[in-house]
Amino acid sequence: MGRKSTKGKEKRLARKEEQLRLSASKTVVDKANSLKDPLEPFVAFQKYNNNGLQCDLYIKKVSELDTSTTDWAFGLTKKNMQHKYENCSWGWSDGKKREELLDDTAWYLVALSHDGHPIGFSHFRFDIDEGIEVLYCYELQLENVIHRRGLGKFMMQILELIAFTNNMRKVVLTVLKNNSHSNFFKAINYRLDESSPMDDEDDVFPYEILSKINKKLALTNPLPVHDKPHHGHSHHQHQCCPGHH
């Protein structure tokens, strides 16, 4: 009886610790989501001028974007990604992609050309993923005419800056294995996340999950160790960060 009682107490303490940790994570995420403009403190990152490309950048919640911008974002995503979705087990759905892009928790980093036209965007969210606070990059999409000018890398640097400044533990993203542009993320030091599913005899997954950790937080407050590997949660099936850089 005494041994069972001790085990029960340990389980209760572990549950309590987990609840406290999740509550602390939620506080961090809620604080980030309450920001008016995460990019405001970083004036140097509000403009890009390199490789013959000049543009202005801003961040807004999806609720603050006009319809023309969200329609353009959907159209660009569809143009860049539909065939890749259709060439794997996910399949493409206009309705599901619109729903994802217009989710109430969505934030947008948008790049505007010198004449004010949008030329690239990232859809991201401050969220809790696998029990920790993260910035999740759902999309990084650029118009074809500005590929390989360094803008995609610059936009990812912005996401990392606002993520780590606001105490997110990681920047996380999902990439399709059939998308050659996804190698871009590995080139800028994103690594396979512990939550990324592993193929086996029964299951072959069309995607993998990459991440970059907040090294400063990792030193002072290590990430929790999971007892077993995770396979992500349901939203991974309908998100992809393609790396059109």
C-alpha positions in Angstrom: 0.0 0.0 0.0 2.8 2.4 0.9 4.5 1.9 -2.5 1.2 2.5 -4.4 0.6 5.6 -2.3 4.0 7.0 -3.1 3.5 6.3 -6.8 0.1 8.0 -6.7 1.6 11.1 -5.0 4.4 11.3 -7.6 1.8 11.2 -10.4 -0.2 13.9 -8.8 2.9 16.1 -8.3 3.8 15.5 -12.0 0.4 16.5 -13.2 0.5 19.6 -11.0 3.9 20.5 -12.4 2.6 20.0 -16.0 -0.5 22.2 -15.3 1.7 24.9 -13.9 4.1 24.7 -16.8 1.2 24.9 -19.4 -0.3 27.8 -17.5 3.0 29.7 -17.6 3.3 28.9 -21.3 -0.2 30.2 -22.0 0.7 33.5 -20.1 3.7 34.0 -22.4 1.6 33.3 -25.5 -1.3 35.5 -24.5 1.1 38.4 -23.8 2.6 38.0 -27.3 -0.8 37.9 -28.9 -1.8 41.1 -27.0 0.9 43.1 -28.8 -0.3 45.8 -31.1 2.7 45.6 -33.5 5.6 43.1 -32.7 7.7 44.8 -35.3 7.4 48.3 -34.0 10.5 48.2 -31.7 12.7 47.1 -34.6 12.9 50.0 -37.1 15.9 48.5 -39.0 13.8 45.5 -39.9 10.9 47.5 -41.4 12.8 48.1 -44.6 14.7 45.8 -46.9 17.2 47.1 -49.5 19.5 44.4 -51.0 20.2 42.6 -54.3 18.4 45.3 -56.2 15.2 44.9 -54.2 13.6 47.6 -52.0 10.6 47.0 -49.9 8.8 48.0 -46.7 7.6 45.4 -44.2 4.8 45.4 -41.6 3.1 43.0 -39.2 -0.6 43.0 -38.5 -3.2 40.6 -37.1 -5.4 39.1 -39.8 -8.4 41.1 -38.4 -6.6 44.3 -39.4 -5.9 43.3 -43.0 -8.2 44.4 -45.8 -9.9 41.8 -48.1 -7.6 42.6 -51.0 -4.6 41.6 -49.0 -6.0 38.4 -47.7 -7.3 37.5 -51.2 -3.9 38.1 -52.6 -2.3 36.0 -49.9 -4.6 33.1 -50.6 -4.1 33.4 -54.4 -0.3 33.4 -54.0 -0.4 30.4 -51.7 -2.6 28.5 -54.1 -0.4 29.4 -57.0 2.8 28.3 -55.2 1.5 25.3 -53.3 -1.6 23.7 -54.8 0.2 21.2 -57.1 2.5 20.2 -54.2 -0.4 19.5 -52.0 -2.1 17.5 -54.8 1.0 15.5 -55.3 1.0 14.1 -51.8 -1.6 12.6 -49.5 -2.9 15.9 -48.2 -4.7 17.1 -51.3 -5.7 20.7 -51.8 -8.9 22.4 -50.5 -9.6 26.1 -51.2 -12.0 26.1 -48.2 -9.6 24.6 -45.7 -6.7 26.8 -46.8 -8.8 30.0 -46.6 -10.0 28.9 -43.2 -6.4 28.4 -42.0 -5.2 31.8 -43.5 -8.1 33.7 -41.9 -8.0 32.0 -38.4 -8.6 34.6 -35.6 -5.1 33.9 -34.2 -3.2 34.5 -37.5 -0.6 37.2 -37.7 0.9 38.4 -41.0 4.3 39.7 -41.9 3.9 41.5 -45.3 6.5 42.9 -47.7 5.4 45.7 -50.0 7.3 46.8 -53.1 8.4 50.4 -53.6 5.1 51.1 -55.3 3.1 49.7 -52.5 2.1 46.3 -53.9 2.5 43.2 -51.7 5.2 40.9 -52.9 5.6 38.4 -50.1 4.1 37.4 -46.7 4.4 35.0 -43.8 1.4 33.8 -41.9 2.5 32.9 -38.3 1.0 32.4 -34.9 2.1 32.6 -31.3 0.9 29.3 -30.0 1.5 26.4 -27.6 2.8 23.4 -29.5 3.8 20.1 -27.9 3.2 21.8 -24.6 5.6 24.7 -25.1 5.3 28.3 -26.3 6.4 28.8 -29.9 6.1 31.0 -33.0 4.6 28.7 -35.6 5.3 29.7 -39.2 2.4 28.5 -41.3 3.4 30.1 -44.6 6.3 31.9 -46.2 5.3 32.9 -49.7 7.0 35.2 -52.2 6.1 36.3 -55.7 8.2 34.4 -58.3 9.8 37.5 -59.6 11.6 38.2 -56.4 13.0 34.8 -55.6 16.7 34.5 -54.6 17.0 38.1 -53.5 17.4 37.4 -49.8 14.0 38.6 -48.8 12.8 35.2 -47.5 15.9 34.9 -45.3 15.3 38.4 -44.0 11.7 37.7 -43.2 12.7 34.5 -41.3 15.1 36.6 -39.3 12.3 38.9 -38.4 10.1 36.0 -37.2 13.0 34.7 -35.1 13.7 38.2 -33.6 10.1 38.7 -32.5 9.7 35.1 -31.4 12.8 35.1 -29.1 12.2 38.7 -27.9 8.8 37.7 -26.7 10.1 34.5 -25.0 9.0 31.9 -27.4 11.0 28.7 -27.0 11.2 27.9 -30.7 10.3 28.9 -34.2 8.5 25.9 -35.7 7.4 25.1 -39.2 6.1 22.2 -41.3 7.5 21.5 -44.8 6.4 19.1 -47.5 9.1 16.6 -48.4 8.2 17.0 -52.1 9.0 20.7 -52.0 12.6 21.3 -53.1 12.3 24.9 -51.8 12.2 23.5 -48.2 15.9 23.0 -48.3 16.1 26.7 -47.8 15.2 26.3 -44.1 17.9 23.7 -43.4 20.4 26.2 -45.0 19.4 28.8 -42.4 19.9 26.3 -39.6 16.5 24.8 -39.0 16.7 21.3 -37.8 14.4 18.3 -37.6 12.1 18.8 -34.5 11.6 16.1 -32.0 7.9 16.2 -32.8 8.5 15.3 -36.5 7.0 11.9 -37.3 9.2 9.1 -38.5 8.4 7.0 -41.5 8.0 3.2 -40.8 6.6 0.1 -42.4 3.0 1.2 -41.8 3.2 5.0 -42.3 5.0 7.3 -44.7 4.5 10.9 -43.9 4.5 13.6 -46.6 5.9 16.3 -44.3 8.5 16.9 -41.7 8.6 19.5 -38.8 11.6 21.7 -38.5 12.5 24.2 -35.7 15.1 26.6 -34.4 15.4 26.9 -30.6 15.7 30.0 -28.5 19.3 29.3 -27.3 19.1 32.0 -24.5 16.1 30.4 -22.9 17.4 26.9 -23.5 20.5 27.7 -21.3 18.5 29.2 -18.4 15.4 27.0 -18.6 15.8 23.8 -20.6 12.9 22.4 -22.6 10.9 19.7 -21.0 11.8 16.1 -22.1 9.0 14.0 -23.5 8.7 10.4 -22.5 8.0 9.3 -26.1 8.1 10.8 -29.6 5.1 12.9 -30.8 3.5 12.9 -34.2 2.4 16.5 -34.0 -1.3 17.5 -33.8 -4.0 17.7 -36.4 -3.2 21.2 -37.8 0.0 19.9 -39.3 -2.0 18.2 -42.1 -3.1 21.5 -43.6 -0.1 23.8 -43.1 3.1 24.1 -45.0 5.9 26.6 -45.0 7.4 26.2 -48.4 10.5 28.3 -48.3 10.0 30.4 -51.5 13.0 32.6 -50.7 
